[in-house]
């Protein structure tokens, strides 16, 4: 699988909301994954053989 294009990625949902995390809840701060409902924190793309998580 070639790396998926931006249009192939879909946000990962919990219920009907994109997954996100609050800023500043992890230490060290460099490991803190953040996002909000407008800018989700995690995406996926797939084909018949592969799954790509971002």
C-alpha distances in whole Angstrom, upper triangle without the diagonal:
4,6,8,11,14,15,12,14,17,20,20,24,27,29,28,28,25,25,27,30,33,33,35,35,33,35,34,33,30,28,29,26,28,27,29,29,28,26,24,23,20,17,14,11,9,8,9,8,7,9,10,13,15
4,6,9,12,14,12,13,17,19,21,24,27,30,29,28,25,25,27,29,32,32,34,35,33,34,33,32,29,28,28,25,27,26,28,28,27,25,23,22,19,16,14,11,11,10,13,12,10,11,10,14,15
4,7,9,12,10,10,14,16,18,22,25,27,26,25,22,22,23,26,29,29,31,31,30,31,30,28,25,24,25,22,23,23,25,25,24,21,20,19,16,13,11,9,10,11,14,13,10,10,8,11,11
4,7,8,6,7,11,14,15,19,22,25,23,23,20,20,22,24,27,28,30,31,29,31,30,29,26,25,25,21,22,21,23,22,21,19,18,17,15,11,9,7,8,9,13,13,10,10,8,10,10
4,5,5,7,11,14,16,20,23,25,23,22,19,20,22,24,27,27,30,31,30,32,31,29,26,25,25,22,22,21,22,21,20,17,17,17,15,12,11,9,11,12,16,16,14,13,11,13,12
4,5,6,9,11,14,17,21,23,21,20,16,18,19,22,24,24,27,28,28,30,29,27,24,24,23,19,19,17,18,18,16,14,14,14,13,10,10,9,12,14,18,19,16,14,12,12,11
4,6,8,11,14,17,20,22,20,19,16,18,20,23,26,26,30,30,30,32,32,30,27,26,25,22,21,19,19,18,16,15,15,16,14,11,11,9,12,14,17,19,16,15,13,14,13
4,7,10,13,15,19,21,19,19,16,17,20,23,26,27,30,30,30,32,32,30,27,26,25,21,21,19,20,19,18,16,15,16,13,10,8,6,8,10,13,15,13,11,10,11,12
4,7,9,12,16,18,16,16,13,14,16,19,22,23,26,26,26,28,28,26,24,22,21,18,18,16,17,16,15,13,11,12,10,6,5,5,8,11,15,16,13,10,9,9,8
4,6,9,13,14,13,12,10,11,14,17,20,22,25,25,25,28,28,26,24,23,21,17,17,14,15,13,13,12,10,11,9,5,5,6,10,13,16,17,15,12,10,10,10
4,6,10,12,10,9,6,7,10,14,17,19,22,21,22,25,25,23,22,20,18,14,13,11,11,10,10,9,6,8,6,4,6,9,12,16,19,20,17,13,12,10,9
4,7,10,9,8,6,6,9,12,16,18,21,20,21,24,24,23,22,19,17,14,14,12,12,11,13,11,8,8,6,5,7,10,12,16,18,19,16,13,12,9,10
4,6,6,5,4,5,9,12,16,19,22,20,21,25,26,24,24,21,19,15,15,13,12,10,12,12,9,10,9,9,10,13,15,19,21,22,19,16,15,13,13
4,6,5,6,6,9,12,15,18,21,19,21,24,26,24,24,21,19,16,15,14,13,11,14,14,11,12,11,12,13,16,18,22,23,24,22,18,18,15,16
4,6,8,9,12,15,18,21,24,22,24,28,29,27,28,25,23,20,18,16,15,12,15,16,14,15,14,15,16,18,20,23,25,26,24,21,21,18,19
4,7,9,12,16,18,21,24,23,25,29,30,28,28,26,23,20,18,16,13,10,13,14,12,15,14,14,15,18,20,23,25,26,24,21,21,19,19
4,6,9,12,14,18,21,20,22,25,27,25,25,23,20,17,15,12,10,7,10,11,9,11,12,13,15,17,20,23,26,27,24,21,20,17,17
4,6,10,13,16,19,18,20,23,24,22,22,20,17,14,12,9,8,6,8,8,5,8,8,9,12,15,18,21,24,25,22,18,17,14,13
4,7,11,13,16,15,16,20,21,19,19,17,14,11,9,8,8,7,10,9,6,6,6,9,12,15,18,22,24,24,21,18,16,13,12
4,7,10,13,12,13,17,18,16,16,14,11,8,6,5,5,7,9,8,6,5,7,11,14,18,21,24,27,27,24,20,18,15,13
4,7,9,8,10,14,15,13,14,12,8,6,5,6,7,10,12,11,9,7,10,14,17,20,24,27,30,29,26,22,20,16,15
4,6,6,9,13,14,12,14,12,9,8,6,7,8,11,13,12,11,10,13,17,20,24,27,31,34,33,30,26,24,20,18
4,6,8,11,12,9,11,11,7,8,6,8,10,13,15,13,13,11,15,18,22,25,29,32,35,35,31,27,25,21,18
4,6,8,9,7,10,10,7,9,9,11,13,17,18,17,16,14,17,21,24,28,31,35,37,36,33,29,27,23,20
4,7,9,8,11,10,7,9,9,12,14,17,19,18,17,14,17,21,24,27,30,34,36,35,32,28,26,22,20
4,6,6,8,7,5,8,10,14,16,19,21,19,17,14,17,20,23,27,29,33,35,34,30,27,25,21,19
3,5,8,7,7,11,13,17,19,23,24,22,21,17,19,23,26,29,32,35,37,36,32,29,26,23,21
4,5,6,7,11,13,17,20,24,25,22,21,18,20,23,26,29,31,35,37,35,32,29,26,23,21
4,5,5,9,10,14,17,21,22,19,18,15,18,21,24,27,30,34,36,35,31,28,25,22,19
4,6,8,11,14,18,21,22,18,18,14,16,19,22,25,28,31,34,32,29,26,22,19,17
4,6,10,13,17,20,21,18,16,13,14,17,20,23,26,29,32,30,26,23,20,17,15
4,6,10,13,17,18,15,14,10,13,16,19,22,25,29,32,30,27,23,21,17,15
4,7,11,14,15,12,10,7,9,12,15,19,22,26,28,27,24,20,17,14,11
4,7,11,12,9,8,6,9,13,16,20,23,27,30,29,25,22,19,15,13
4,7,8,5,5,5,8,11,15,18,22,26,29,29,25,22,19,15,13
4,5,5,5,7,10,13,16,20,23,27,30,30,27,23,21,18,15
4,6,6,9,11,13,16,19,22,26,29,29,26,23,21,18,16
4,6,10,12,13,16,19,22,26,29,30,27,23,21,19,16
4,7,9,10,14,17,20,24,27,28,24,21,18,16,13
4,6,8,11,14,18,21,25,25,22,18,16,13,11
4,7,11,14,18,21,24,24,21,17,14,11,9
4,7,11,14,18,21,20,17,13,11,7,6
4,7,11,14,17,17,14,11,8,6,5
4,7,11,14,14,11,7,6,4,6
4,7,11,11,8,6,5,7,8
4,7,8,5,4,6,9,11
4,5,5,7,9,12,15
4,6,9,12,15,18
4,7,10,14,17
4,7,10,13
4,7,10
4,7
4
